[in-house]
Amino acid sequence: MYRIPILQMGSFLLVTIQVDMQDQTALALQDDLANKISNSGARGVLIDISALEIVDSFVGRMLAGISGIARIMDATTVVVGMQPAVAITLVELGLSLQGVRTALNVEKGMDLLRLSGGENAFGRR
Amino acid sequence: MYRIPILQMGSFLLVTIQVDMQDQTALALQDDLANKISNSGARGVLIDISALEIVDSFVGRMLAGISGIARIMDATTVVVGMQPAVAITLVELGLSLQGVRTALNVEKGMDLLRLSGGENAFGRR
């Protein structure tokens, strides 16, 4: 089965989503991320979706799910690189990505994670 | 056509290769990387291949090609995350990834790029 690699950079984890997600892949990613957060003690998760041209309710739920799992494990999730057209479509569809933090690109996402720092200031959103 | 996203982090670019490369995708990646190096002034390129279970001569040539292009543009390329089985197979096949620098994971690759610093000490390998 296809597994999305998770890269560790210091206290952050980085996931680049490049292909349309299937159920199995999404579940495996949630599993792998939870394990990786537990093993590495990571405080932040960056999910890059710049390659996605469509974000439907399934992907939205998956992002919210990962965000929720990470939050329970005391890590902050930031979704980065969303294409403008995707943002427009999300709003038109009424999908608000509740509880998911976003940033324009990886660098801004990292800044956000560094700012949230040890207090995990966004943990209660 | 499927394009592999290139993430910028400071003066480094990060590419995560997750699927078996086709000719078109490989060519597009070389193009995109050359443009991105030119636009961003990046000094280092990290290519993560931890998701690849097979690295054949085509992928080997592609990595060497990217490395060569980056070198001409004064950037150092480091291939990271190679699976042990891939390394074994490469040697058995007699593919030595000539001119391609490697590191165990993204973090060590970044350290290597930082060490190579402004002088691009590895540029002449």
gemmi code that builds the backbone of each chain (N, CA, C; Angstrom):
import gemmi

chains = {
    "A": [
        ("MET", (0.843, -1.202, 0.000), (0.000, 0.000, 0.000), (0.879, 1.253, 0.000)),
        ("TYR", (0.380, 2.288, -0.618), (1.112, 3.536, -0.725), (1.092, 4.296, 0.601)),
        ("ARG", (2.248, 4.618, 1.139), (2.343, 5.374, 2.392), (3.027, 6.703, 2.134)),
        ("ILE", (2.481, 7.758, 2.709), (3.069, 9.079, 2.541), (4.211, 9.244, 3.547)),
        ("PRO", (5.408, 9.594, 3.080), (6.531, 9.720, 4.013), (6.387, 10.932, 4.939)),
        ("ILE", (6.877, 10.781, 6.158), (6.862, 11.865, 7.140), (8.306, 12.242, 7.438)),
        ("LEU", (8.662, 13.499, 7.162), (10.038, 13.930, 7.374), (10.167, 14.667, 8.700)),
        ("GLN", (11.196, 14.346, 9.465), (11.405, 15.067, 10.711), (12.448, 16.150, 10.516)),
        ("MET", (12.112, 17.356, 10.982), (13.073, 18.453, 10.950), (13.047, 19.109, 12.304)),
        ("GLY", (14.045, 18.805, 13.123), (14.069, 19.319, 14.484), (12.830, 18.836, 15.211)),
        ("SER", (12.060, 19.752, 15.778), (10.887, 19.344, 16.548), (9.610, 19.401, 15.706)),
        ("PHE", (9.793, 19.538, 14.394), (8.635, 19.566, 13.495), (8.613, 18.327, 12.609)),
        ("LEU", (7.412, 17.956, 12.192), (7.265, 16.911, 11.182), (6.687, 17.551, 9.927)),
        ("LEU", (7.136, 17.099, 8.780), (6.650, 17.657, 7.522), (6.083, 16.550, 6.643)),
        ("VAL", (4.864, 16.777, 6.176), (4.212, 15.825, 5.279), (3.838, 16.573, 4.005)),
        ("THR", (4.251, 16.050, 2.865), (3.866, 16.653, 1.589), (2.860, 15.740, 0.913)),
        ("ILE", (1.645, 16.215, 0.776), (0.623, 15.395, 0.120), (0.642, 15.697, -1.371)),
        ("GLN", (0.934, 14.672, -2.169), (1.143, 14.912, -3.604), (0.090, 14.274, -4.483)),
        ("VAL", (-0.608, 13.295, -3.945), (-1.574, 12.600, -4.786), (-2.937, 12.611, -4.102)),
        ("ASP", (-3.955, 12.361, -4.875), (-5.278, 12.277, -4.285), (-5.310, 11.132, -3.285)),
        ("MET", (-5.837, 11.426, -2.100), (-5.806, 10.459, -1.012), (-6.918, 9.430, -1.155)),
        ("GLN", (-6.570, 8.177, -0.911), (-7.571, 7.129, -0.771), (-7.789, 6.887, 0.717)),
        ("ASP", (-8.881, 6.221, 1.056), (-9.187, 5.943, 2.462), (-8.020, 5.298, 3.187)),
        ("GLN", (-7.465, 4.231, 2.570), (-6.388, 3.476, 3.210), (-5.170, 4.346, 3.467)),
        ("THR", (-4.827, 5.174, 2.458), (-3.660, 6.040, 2.582), (-3.867, 7.058, 3.701)),
        ("ALA", (-5.084, 7.610, 3.776), (-5.386, 8.605, 4.803), (-5.302, 7.992, 6.194)),
        ("LEU", (-5.865, 6.784, 6.348), (-5.813, 6.103, 7.645), (-4.368, 5.789, 8.032)),
        ("ALA", (-3.587, 5.305, 7.039), (-2.184, 4.981, 7.305), (-1.416, 6.228, 7.723)),
        ("LEU", (-1.739, 7.361, 7.077), (-1.043, 8.605, 7.412), (-1.347, 9.025, 8.852)),
        ("GLN", (-2.631, 8.932, 9.239), (-3.002, 9.269, 10.620), (-2.237, 8.388, 11.606)),
        ("ASP", (-2.221, 7.088, 11.330), (-1.491, 6.120, 12.163), (-0.014, 6.483, 12.278)),
        ("ASP", (0.607, 6.649, 11.096), (2.045, 6.914, 11.050), (2.385, 8.210, 11.784)),
        ("LEU", (1.530, 9.225, 11.583), (1.796, 10.517, 12.221), (1.708, 10.403, 13.736)),
        ("ALA", (0.662, 9.721, 14.215), (0.493, 9.553, 15.664), (1.718, 8.847, 16.250)),
        ("ASN", (2.164, 7.767, 15.579), (3.350, 7.052, 16.046), (4.587, 7.932, 16.033)),
        ("LYS", (4.723, 8.693, 14.955), (5.926, 9.526, 14.793), (5.943, 10.637, 15.847)),
        ("ILE", (4.776, 11.218, 16.124), (4.717, 12.265, 17.158), (5.123, 11.658, 18.497)),
        ("SER", (4.589, 10.463, 18.760), (4.884, 9.786, 20.021), (6.375, 9.459, 20.141)),
        ("ASN", (6.966, 8.933, 19.078), (8.374, 8.527, 19.126), (9.339, 9.708, 19.156)),
        ("SER", (8.985, 10.761, 18.405), (9.936, 11.860, 18.222), (9.707, 12.997, 19.219)),
        ("GLY", (8.539, 13.021, 19.832), (8.220, 14.146, 20.714), (8.042, 15.443, 19.947)),
        ("ALA", (7.648, 15.338, 18.676), (7.480, 16.532, 17.845), (6.382, 17.432, 18.409)),
        ("ARG", (6.592, 18.760, 18.271), (5.608, 19.711, 18.780), (4.788, 20.337, 17.669)),
        ("GLY", (5.173, 20.085, 16.438), (4.457, 20.705, 15.334), (4.399, 19.798, 14.117)),
        ("VAL", (3.315, 19.882, 13.377), (3.162, 19.104, 12.148), (2.809, 20.060, 11.014)),
        ("LEU", (3.604, 20.026, 9.940), (3.319, 20.838, 8.756), (2.804, 19.924, 7.660)),
        ("ILE", (1.640, 20.256, 7.109), (1.108, 19.460, 6.008), (1.030, 20.339, 4.770)),
        ("ASP", (1.855, 20.014, 3.781), (1.874, 20.805, 2.549), (0.912, 20.216, 1.531)),
        ("ILE", (-0.037, 21.033, 1.073), (-1.014, 20.542, 0.093), (-0.923, 21.330, -1.215)),
        ("SER", (0.272, 21.904, -1.471), (0.406, 22.750, -2.662), (0.199, 21.971, -3.955)),
        ("ALA", (0.354, 20.643, -3.891), (0.176, 19.845, -5.102), (-1.289, 19.473, -5.344)),
        ("LEU", (-2.135, 19.692, -4.360), (-3.542, 19.297, -4.506), (-4.334, 20.379, -5.245)),
        ("GLU", (-5.033, 19.943, -6.285), (-5.872, 20.884, -7.025), (-7.321, 20.796, -6.588)),
        ("ILE", (-7.619, 19.756, -5.834), (-8.972, 19.603, -5.301), (-8.888, 19.206, -3.832)),
        ("VAL", (-9.579, 19.924, -2.974), (-9.719, 19.506, -1.582), (-11.219, 19.347, -1.322)),
        ("ASP", (-11.647, 18.104, -1.257), (-13.073, 17.857, -1.042), (-13.324, 17.589, 0.443)),
        ("SER", (-14.555, 17.208, 0.756), (-14.900, 17.045, 2.165), (-14.108, 15.889, 2.793)),
        ("PHE", (-13.755, 14.886, 1.974), (-12.972, 13.778, 2.512), (-11.596, 14.250, 2.991)),
        ("VAL", (-10.914, 15.002, 2.112), (-9.592, 15.521, 2.481), (-9.728, 16.497, 3.656)),
        ("GLY", (-10.785, 17.318, 3.623), (-11.028, 18.250, 4.723), (-11.159, 17.526, 6.058)),
        ("ARG", (-11.950, 16.440, 6.050), (-12.115, 15.657, 7.283), (-10.791, 15.038, 7.710)),
        ("MET", (-10.033, 14.564, 6.726), (-8.740, 13.943, 7.030), (-7.811, 14.959, 7.697)),
        ("LEU", (-7.778, 16.179, 7.147), (-6.923, 17.225, 7.725), (-7.380, 17.566, 9.144)),
        ("ALA", (-8.692, 17.673, 9.310), (-9.229, 17.976, 10.643), (-8.914, 16.830, 11.613)),
        ("GLY", (-9.006, 15.593, 11.109), (-8.711, 14.424, 11.947), (-7.264, 14.424, 12.426)),
        ("ILE", (-6.341, 14.647, 11.480), (-4.912, 14.687, 11.833), (-4.665, 15.796, 12.851)),
        ("SER", (-5.309, 16.945, 12.582), (-5.162, 18.100, 13.471), (-5.612, 17.753, 14.889)),
        ("GLY", (-6.745, 17.060, 14.972), (-7.292, 16.679, 16.273), (-6.407, 15.690, 17.013)),
        ("ILE", (-5.920, 14.688, 16.282), (-5.038, 13.684, 16.894), (-3.768, 14.357, 17.415)),
        ("ALA", (-3.175, 15.223, 16.559), (-1.931, 15.896, 16.953), (-2.168, 16.753, 18.195)),
        ("ARG", (-3.332, 17.440, 18.221), (-3.616, 18.337, 19.333), (-3.656, 17.563, 20.651)),
        ("ILE", (-4.303, 16.387, 20.621), (-4.374, 15.557, 21.828), (-2.967, 15.143, 22.272)),
        ("MET", (-2.082, 14.978, 21.269), (-0.708, 14.586, 21.595), (0.182, 15.813, 21.780)),
        ("ASP", (-0.443, 16.968, 21.956), (0.264, 18.201, 22.295), (1.146, 18.723, 21.161)),
        ("ALA", (0.693, 18.513, 19.949), (1.408, 19.074, 18.800), (0.437, 19.935, 17.990)),
        ("THR", (0.961, 20.998, 17.391), (0.134, 21.896, 16.588), (0.267, 21.550, 15.106)),
        ("THR", (-0.853, 21.503, 14.405), (-0.825, 21.197, 12.981), (-1.079, 22.463, 12.159)),
        ("VAL", (-0.274, 22.678, 11.142), (-0.492, 23.799, 10.232), (-0.534, 23.266, 8.810)),
        ("VAL", (-1.608, 23.562, 8.095), (-1.742, 23.180, 6.689), (-1.209, 24.328, 5.838)),
        ("VAL", (-0.251, 24.028, 4.956), (0.381, 25.104, 4.185), (0.290, 24.868, 2.680)),
        ("GLY", (0.418, 25.964, 1.939), (0.557, 25.881, 0.490), (-0.737, 25.703, -0.287)),
        ("MET", (-1.859, 26.006, 0.347), (-3.127, 25.812, -0.360), (-3.209, 26.711, -1.594)),
        ("GLN", (-3.573, 26.135, -2.721), (-3.728, 26.926, -3.946), (-4.937, 27.849, -3.810)),
        ("PRO", (-4.831, 29.064, -4.385), (-5.940, 30.027, -4.292), (-7.270, 29.426, -4.746)),
        ("ALA", (-7.242, 28.677, -5.848), (-8.481, 28.099, -6.378), (-9.091, 27.121, -5.379)),
        ("VAL", (-8.227, 26.416, -4.642), (-8.717, 25.468, -3.645), (-9.430, 26.216, -2.516)),
        ("ALA", (-8.824, 27.317, -2.077), (-9.433, 28.117, -1.013), (-10.810, 28.617, -1.448)),
        ("ILE", (-10.884, 29.097, -2.696), (-12.156, 29.612, -3.222), (-13.215, 28.509, -3.230)),
        ("THR", (-12.811, 27.343, -3.746), (-13.755, 26.229, -3.820), (-14.218, 25.800, -2.438)),
        ("LEU", (-13.288, 25.745, -1.479), (-13.632, 25.335, -0.120), (-14.737, 26.223, 0.443)),
        ("VAL", (-14.565, 27.522, 0.250), (-15.552, 28.464, 0.792), (-16.881, 28.309, 0.055)),
        ("GLU", (-16.795, 28.145, -1.275), (-18.019, 27.962, -2.058), (-18.775, 26.706, -1.631)),
        ("LEU", (-17.997, 25.675, -1.255), (-18.625, 24.417, -0.822), (-19.099, 24.498, 0.627)),
        ("GLY", (-18.724, 25.569, 1.309), (-19.113, 25.699, 2.709), (-18.247, 24.876, 3.652)),
        ("LEU", (-17.069, 24.435, 3.149), (-16.132, 23.702, 4.018), (-15.179, 24.703, 4.656)),
        ("SER", (-15.177, 24.782, 5.967), (-14.377, 25.828, 6.617), (-13.087, 25.298, 7.238)),
        ("LEU", (-12.821, 24.005, 7.101), (-11.631, 23.396, 7.726), (-11.554, 23.780, 9.203)),
        ("GLN", (-12.665, 23.564, 9.882), (-12.764, 23.904, 11.308), (-11.622, 23.270, 12.108)),
        ("GLY", (-10.991, 24.083, 12.923), (-9.949, 23.569, 13.822), (-8.622, 23.331, 13.152)),
        ("VAL", (-8.519, 23.667, 11.855), (-7.261, 23.471, 11.140), (-6.590, 24.821, 10.925)),
        ("ARG", (-5.361, 24.963, 11.383), (-4.630, 26.205, 11.159), (-3.979, 26.163, 9.791)),
        ("THR", (-3.860, 27.322, 9.146), (-3.254, 27.368, 7.816), (-2.195, 28.464, 7.745)),
        ("ALA", (-1.282, 28.306, 6.804), (-0.292, 29.343, 6.518), (-0.013, 29.297, 5.026)),
        ("LEU", (0.531, 30.411, 4.500), (0.684, 30.522, 3.054), (1.691, 29.521, 2.490)),
        ("ASN", (2.791, 29.321, 3.180), (3.796, 28.375, 2.696), (4.542, 27.764, 3.880)),
        ("VAL", (5.464, 26.848, 3.572), (6.164, 26.109, 4.629), (6.881, 27.058, 5.580)),
        ("GLU", (7.535, 28.070, 5.026), (8.308, 28.979, 5.876), (7.405, 29.702, 6.871)),
        ("LYS", (6.263, 30.223, 6.361), (5.338, 30.930, 7.261), (4.727, 29.958, 8.264)),
        ("GLY", (4.501, 28.727, 7.832), (3.983, 27.706, 8.736), (4.957, 27.420, 9.867)),
        ("MET", (6.251, 27.360, 9.515), (7.282, 27.120, 10.534), (7.341, 28.280, 11.517)),
        ("ASP", (7.244, 29.509, 10.981), (7.234, 30.675, 11.867), (6.078, 30.560, 12.856)),
        ("LEU", (4.922, 30.176, 12.344), (3.729, 30.043, 13.177), (3.970, 29.010, 14.281)),
        ("LEU", (4.578, 27.873, 13.902), (4.844, 26.818, 14.889), (5.848, 27.300, 15.933)),
        ("ARG", (6.866, 28.043, 15.474), (7.875, 28.536, 16.414), (7.240, 29.521, 17.381)),
        ("LEU", (6.347, 30.386, 16.868), (5.664, 31.353, 17.715), (4.789, 30.653, 18.744)),
        ("SER", (4.109, 29.580, 18.297), (3.228, 28.871, 19.227), (4.062, 28.226, 20.325)),
        ("GLY", (5.298, 27.837, 19.981), (6.331, 27.419, 20.928), (5.889, 26.389, 21.941)),
        ("GLY", (6.496, 26.433, 23.093), (6.269, 25.419, 24.124), (4.861, 25.437, 24.676)),
        ("GLU", (4.219, 26.618, 24.623), (2.901, 26.705, 25.253), (1.822, 26.044, 24.415)),
        ("ASN", (2.147, 25.762, 23.147), (1.136, 25.212, 22.261), (-0.117, 26.065, 22.317)),
        ("ALA", (0.095, 27.367, 22.062), (-0.935, 28.371, 22.299), (-2.198, 28.128, 21.483)),
        ("PHE", (-2.049, 27.319, 20.408), (-3.214, 27.121, 19.535), (-3.954, 25.845, 19.871)),
        ("GLY", (-3.482, 25.172, 20.904), (-4.019, 23.852, 21.204), (-5.505, 23.860, 21.519)),
        ("ARG", (-6.032, 25.003, 21.888), (-7.427, 25.000, 22.329), (-8.396, 25.522, 21.298)),
        ("ARG", (-7.864, 25.809, 20.095), (-8.803, 26.326, 19.090), (-9.921, 25.362, 18.811)),
    ],
    "B": [
        ("MET", (-0.505, 17.099, -16.244), (0.596, 16.213, -15.886), (0.963, 16.370, -14.422)),
        ("TYR", (1.426, 15.279, -13.837), (1.776, 15.270, -12.426), (3.104, 16.005, -12.202)),
        ("ARG", (3.093, 16.995, -11.329), (4.330, 17.728, -11.014), (4.663, 17.558, -9.538)),
        ("ILE", (5.907, 17.324, -9.246), (6.347, 17.154, -7.858), (6.566, 18.533, -7.239)),
        ("PRO", (5.935, 18.808, -6.100), (6.089, 20.143, -5.508), (7.487, 20.363, -4.933)),
        ("ILE", (7.937, 21.599, -4.991), (9.240, 21.976, -4.445), (8.991, 22.960, -3.302)),
        ("LEU", (9.415, 22.605, -2.107), (9.183, 23.451, -0.944), (10.429, 24.272, -0.638)),
        ("GLN", (10.231, 25.549, -0.381), (11.374, 26.378, -0.005), (11.449, 26.537, 1.508)),
        ("MET", (12.627, 26.312, 2.049), (12.841, 26.531, 3.481), (14.121, 27.300, 3.634)),
        ("GLY", (13.997, 28.606, 3.859), (15.182, 29.450, 3.937), (15.925, 29.390, 2.616)),
        ("SER", (17.206, 29.056, 2.671), (17.988, 29.028, 1.433), (18.078, 27.620, 0.856)),
        ("PHE", (17.227, 26.716, 1.382), (17.203, 25.351, 0.859), (15.887, 25.067, 0.153)),
        ("LEU", (15.952, 24.151, -0.794), (14.739, 23.643, -1.427), (14.593, 22.172, -1.044)),
        ("LEU", (13.354, 21.754, -0.820), (13.114, 20.359, -0.433), (12.138, 19.715, -1.408)),
        ("VAL", (12.545, 18.556, -1.919), (11.692, 17.795, -2.821), (11.494, 16.403, -2.228)),
        ("THR", (10.252, 15.977, -2.072), (9.982, 14.623, -1.588), (9.455, 13.806, -2.745)),
        ("ILE", (10.220, 12.807, -3.153), (9.774, 11.958, -4.258), (8.992, 10.787, -3.687)),
        ("GLN", (7.722, 10.688, -4.058), (6.846, 9.702, -3.424), (6.376, 8.619, -4.361)),
        ("VAL", (6.456, 8.886, -5.657), (5.947, 7.897, -6.601), (7.015, 7.574, -7.630)),
        ("ASP", (6.864, 6.448, -8.282), (7.805, 6.091, -9.327), (7.758, 7.152, -10.415)),
        ("MET", (8.931, 7.611, -10.808), (9.012, 8.718, -11.744), (8.794, 8.241, -13.179)),
        ("GLN", (8.045, 9.027, -13.935), (7.956, 8.834, -15.375), (8.874, 9.863, -16.029)),
        ("ASP", (9.196, 9.638, -17.293), (10.089, 10.559, -18.010), (9.618, 12.004, -17.896)),
        ("GLN", (8.319, 12.217, -18.178), (7.766, 13.573, -18.185), (7.899, 14.231, -16.817)),
        ("THR", (7.592, 13.460, -15.770), (7.653, 14.000, -14.418), (9.089, 14.378, -14.058)),
        ("ALA", (10.032, 13.519, -14.457), (11.443, 13.773, -14.159), (11.921, 15.035, -14.870)),
        ("LEU", (11.536, 15.175, -16.143), (11.933, 16.368, -16.910), (11.323, 17.622, -16.295)),
        ("ALA", (10.038, 17.522, -15.920), (9.355, 18.672, -15.324), (10.027, 19.069, -14.007)),
        ("LEU", (10.442, 18.055, -13.235), (11.092, 18.347, -11.959), (12.414, 19.080, -12.184)),
        ("GLN", (13.198, 18.611, -13.181), (14.462, 19.292, -13.484), (14.209, 20.748, -13.871)),
        ("ASP", (13.229, 20.948, -14.737), (12.848, 22.297, -15.173), (12.455, 23.167, -13.988)),
        ("ASP", (11.499, 22.632, -13.188), (10.970, 23.397, -12.062), (12.072, 23.748, -11.070)),
        ("LEU", (12.962, 22.765, -10.819), (14.033, 23.004, -9.852), (14.987, 24.093, -10.352)),
        ("ALA", (15.349, 24.017, -11.626), (16.254, 25.015, -12.186), (15.643, 26.411, -12.054)),
        ("ASN", (14.340, 26.517, -12.389), (13.655, 27.808, -12.269), (13.610, 28.286, -10.827)),
        ("LYS", (13.312, 27.352, -9.930), (13.168, 27.711, -8.516), (14.514, 28.155, -7.931)),
        ("ILE", (15.594, 27.463, -8.317), (16.923, 27.868, -7.840), (17.226, 29.280, -8.338)),
        ("SER", (16.909, 29.504, -9.603), (17.168, 30.815, -10.203), (16.359, 31.907, -9.504)),
        ("ASN", (15.075, 31.654, -9.262), (14.198, 32.671, -8.666), (14.483, 32.913, -7.194)),
        ("SER", (14.823, 31.829, -6.481), (14.925, 31.945, -5.020), (16.359, 32.176, -4.558)),
        ("GLY", (17.325, 31.925, -5.435), (18.715, 32.016, -5.017), (19.093, 30.952, -4.010)),
        ("ALA", (18.390, 29.823, -4.054), (18.666, 28.747, -3.096), (20.079, 28.218, -3.271)),
        ("ARG", (20.734, 27.829, -2.160), (22.090, 27.312, -2.214), (22.140, 25.807, -2.027)),
        ("GLY", (21.008, 25.224, -1.653), (21.002, 23.790, -1.416), (19.697, 23.152, -1.835)),
        ("VAL", (19.779, 21.913, -2.309), (18.587, 21.159, -2.696), (18.603, 19.823, -1.964)),
        ("LEU", (17.528, 19.533, -1.219), (17.400, 18.246, -0.542), (16.381, 17.414, -1.292)),
        ("ILE", (16.750, 16.199, -1.665), (15.810, 15.314, -2.345), (15.585, 14.096, -1.468)),
        ("ASP", (14.374, 13.969, -0.927), (14.059, 12.833, -0.057), (13.496, 11.685, -0.880)),
        ("ILE", (14.146, 10.519, -0.788), (13.669, 9.362, -1.552), (13.270, 8.225, -0.611)),
        ("SER", (12.891, 8.582, 0.637), (12.579, 7.536, 1.624), (11.369, 6.692, 1.214)),
        ("ALA", (10.521, 7.244, 0.334), (9.342, 6.495, -0.087), (9.638, 5.544, -1.244)),
        ("LEU", (10.804, 5.684, -1.856), (11.123, 4.843, -3.016), (11.668, 3.494, -2.581)),
        ("GLU", (11.067, 2.430, -3.095), (11.571, 1.085, -2.783), (12.455, 0.544, -3.887)),
        ("ILE", (12.444, 1.241, -4.996), (13.316, 0.849, -6.108), (13.978, 2.105, -6.678)),
        ("VAL", (15.279, 2.079, -6.788), (15.979, 3.146, -7.498), (16.743, 2.468, -8.634)),
        ("ASP", (16.232, 2.634, -9.839), (16.886, 1.995, -10.986), (17.787, 3.001, -11.685)),
        ("SER", (18.318, 2.593, -12.828), (19.283, 3.463, -13.492), (18.621, 4.757, -13.981)),
        ("PHE", (17.314, 4.688, -14.291), (16.622, 5.905, -14.726), (16.583, 6.938, -13.602)),
        ("VAL", (16.178, 6.486, -12.406), (16.120, 7.408, -11.269), (17.531, 7.888, -10.913)),
        ("GLY", (18.488, 6.960, -10.994), (19.877, 7.329, -10.717), (20.352, 8.438, -11.634)),
        ("ARG", (20.056, 8.288, -12.948), (20.450, 9.326, -13.913), (19.740, 10.636, -13.619)),
        ("MET", (18.450, 10.533, -13.233), (17.672, 11.731, -12.928), (18.288, 12.482, -11.749)),
        ("LEU", (18.668, 11.739, -10.709), (19.279, 12.367, -9.531), (20.614, 13.019, -9.897)),
        ("ALA", (21.399, 12.294, -10.710), (22.688, 12.846, -11.143), (22.468, 14.089, -12.000)),
        ("GLY", (21.421, 14.063, -12.834), (21.094, 15.211, -13.690), (20.743, 16.438, -12.870)),
        ("ILE", (19.848, 16.249, -11.898), (19.440, 17.362, -11.032), (20.655, 17.919, -10.302)),
        ("SER", (21.483, 16.993, -9.807), (22.681, 17.373, -9.069), (23.599, 18.230, -9.946)),
        ("GLY", (23.746, 17.810, -11.190), (24.602, 18.535, -12.117), (24.067, 19.920, -12.442)),
        ("ILE", (22.759, 19.987, -12.712), (22.134, 21.280, -13.018), (22.285, 22.235, -11.831)),
        ("ALA", (21.986, 21.709, -10.621), (22.072, 22.537, -9.418), (23.502, 23.045, -9.229)),
        ("ARG", (24.475, 22.145, -9.485), (25.887, 22.516, -9.277), (26.268, 23.686, -10.165)),
        ("ILE", (25.821, 23.631, -11.422), (26.131, 24.721, -12.350), (25.513, 26.026, -11.859)),
        ("MET", (24.359, 25.891, -11.174), (23.690, 27.083, -10.656), (24.148, 27.388, -9.228)),
        ("ASP", (25.277, 26.789, -8.834), (25.917, 27.101, -7.546), (25.080, 26.646, -6.341)),
        ("ALA", (24.378, 25.535, -6.506), (23.647, 24.962, -5.375), (24.107, 23.510, -5.176)),
        ("THR", (24.132, 23.074, -3.927), (24.552, 21.705, -3.617), (23.331, 20.817, -3.453)),
        ("THR", (23.356, 19.629, -4.034), (22.244, 18.696, -3.918), (22.609, 17.555, -2.973)),
        ("VAL", (21.711, 17.230, -2.053), (21.915, 16.089, -1.166), (20.694, 15.180, -1.255)),
        ("VAL", (20.921, 13.921, -1.572), (19.839, 12.937, -1.606), (19.744, 12.284, -0.237)),
        ("VAL", (18.558, 12.311, 0.374), (18.425, 11.805, 1.751), (17.359, 10.724, 1.861)),
        ("GLY", (17.472, 9.918, 2.913), (16.418, 8.968, 3.270), (16.425, 7.667, 2.492)),
        ("MET", (17.537, 7.357, 1.848), (17.561, 6.126, 1.058), (17.357, 4.896, 1.949)),
        ("GLN", (16.442, 4.021, 1.552), (16.216, 2.802, 2.308), (17.433, 1.883, 2.184)),
        ("PRO", (17.755, 1.142, 3.267), (18.912, 0.241, 3.234), (18.868, -0.714, 2.044)),
        ("ALA", (17.694, -1.279, 1.781), (17.574, -2.240, 0.677), (17.907, -1.584, -0.656)),
        ("VAL", (17.544, -0.304, -0.789), (17.831, 0.428, -2.026), (19.343, 0.584, -2.196)),
        ("ALA", (20.017, 0.934, -1.102), (21.473, 1.100, -1.156), (22.148, -0.215, -1.576)),
        ("ILE", (21.666, -1.314, -0.983), (22.237, -2.633, -1.308), (22.039, -2.948, -2.786)),
        ("THR", (20.807, -2.731, -3.264), (20.512, -3.019, -4.668), (21.354, -2.164, -5.610)),
        ("LEU", (21.500, -0.873, -5.257), (22.292, 0.024, -6.108), (23.704, -0.507, -6.295)),
        ("VAL", (24.302, -0.930, -5.183), (25.682, -1.430, -5.259), (25.729, -2.725, -6.058)),
        ("GLU", (24.736, -3.597, -5.817), (24.694, -4.857, -6.563), (24.546, -4.621, -8.057)),
        ("LEU", (23.800, -3.569, -8.413), (23.591, -3.249, -9.829), (24.787, -2.498, -10.416)),
        ("GLY", (25.710, -2.103, -9.543), (26.863, -1.346, -10.020), (26.559, 0.117, -10.282)),
        ("LEU", (25.430, 0.600, -9.727), (25.102, 2.030, -9.868), (25.685, 2.768, -8.667)),
        ("SER", (26.572, 3.706, -8.914), (27.252, 4.343, -7.782), (26.736, 5.739, -7.483)),
        ("LEU", (25.720, 6.209, -8.221), (25.211, 7.584, -8.040), (26.352, 8.592, -8.065)),
        ("GLN", (27.163, 8.479, -9.091), (28.329, 9.347, -9.240), (27.940, 10.831, -9.154)),
        ("GLY", (28.673, 11.557, -8.346), (28.451, 12.998, -8.249), (27.262, 13.389, -7.410)),
        ("VAL", (26.582, 12.413, -6.806), (25.421, 12.726, -5.980), (25.797, 12.570, -4.508)),
        ("ARG", (25.620, 13.605, -3.728), (25.898, 13.514, -2.293), (24.689, 12.926, -1.585)),
        ("THR", (24.928, 12.182, -0.517), (23.815, 11.572, 0.208), (23.966, 11.822, 1.705)),
        ("ALA", (22.822, 11.736, 2.418), (22.821, 11.812, 3.874), (21.705, 10.901, 4.362)),
        ("LEU", (21.786, 10.498, 5.636), (20.861, 9.503, 6.157), (19.421, 10.003, 6.187)),
        ("ASN", (19.233, 11.242, 6.591), (17.875, 11.799, 6.659), (17.923, 13.304, 6.427)),
        ("VAL", (16.734, 13.924, 6.413), (16.647, 15.345, 6.085), (17.504, 16.192, 7.025)),
        ("GLU", (17.455, 15.859, 8.313), (18.209, 16.674, 9.275), (19.704, 16.635, 8.999)),
        ("LYS", (20.223, 15.414, 8.756), (21.657, 15.303, 8.478), (21.997, 15.961, 7.135)),
        ("GLY", (21.060, 15.867, 6.196), (21.260, 16.523, 4.906), (21.364, 18.031, 5.059)),
        ("MET", (20.496, 18.592, 5.931), (20.537, 20.039, 6.170), (21.846, 20.442, 6.832)),
        ("ASP", (22.299, 19.614, 7.791), (23.590, 19.895, 8.438), (24.698, 19.943, 7.391)),
        ("LEU", (24.649, 18.975, 6.479), (25.663, 18.902, 5.422), (25.633, 20.165, 4.564)),
        ("LEU", (24.414, 20.611, 4.208), (24.286, 21.817, 3.389), (24.787, 23.037, 4.144)),
        ("ARG", (24.475, 23.092, 5.445), (24.924, 24.239, 6.244), (26.441, 24.262, 6.328)),
        ("LEU", (27.034, 23.067, 6.499), (28.490, 22.984, 6.577), (29.127, 23.425, 5.268)),
        ("SER", (28.501, 23.017, 4.157), (29.076, 23.362, 2.852), (29.012, 24.874, 2.652)),
        ("GLY", (27.992, 25.492, 3.258), (27.890, 26.947, 3.393), (28.087, 27.727, 2.116)),
        ("GLY", (28.586, 28.939, 2.257), (28.701, 29.861, 1.127), (29.696, 29.401, 0.087)),
        ("GLU", (30.702, 28.631, 0.527), (31.764, 28.277, -0.416), (31.313, 27.188, -1.386)),
        ("ASN", (30.196, 26.523, -1.063), (29.757, 25.415, -1.896), (30.898, 24.437, -2.080)),
        ("ALA", (31.445, 24.000, -0.928), (32.681, 23.228, -0.904), (32.583, 21.927, -1.687)),
        ("PHE", (31.341, 21.460, -1.937), (31.190, 20.186, -2.613), (30.975, 20.359, -4.108)),
        ("GLY", (31.002, 21.584, -4.542), (30.632, 21.875, -5.921), (31.501, 21.187, -6.944)),
        ("ARG", (32.714, 20.818, -6.533), (33.653, 20.301, -7.540), (33.765, 18.795, -7.537)),
        ("ARG", (32.916, 18.134, -6.742), (33.026, 16.670, -6.722), (32.788, 16.058, -8.070)),
    ],
}
model = gemmi.Model(1)
for chain_id, residues in chains.items():
    chain = gemmi.Chain(chain_id)
    for i, (resn, *xyz) in enumerate(residues, 1):
        res = gemmi.Residue()
        res.name, res.seqid = resn, gemmi.SeqId(i, " ")
        for name, pos in zip(("N", "CA", "C"), xyz):
            atom = gemmi.Atom()
            atom.name, atom.element = name, gemmi.Element(name[0])
            atom.pos, atom.b_iso = gemmi.Position(*pos), 0.0
            res.add_atom(atom)
        chain.add_residue(res)
    model.add_chain(chain)
structure = gemmi.Structure()
structure.add_model(model)
structure.setup_entities()
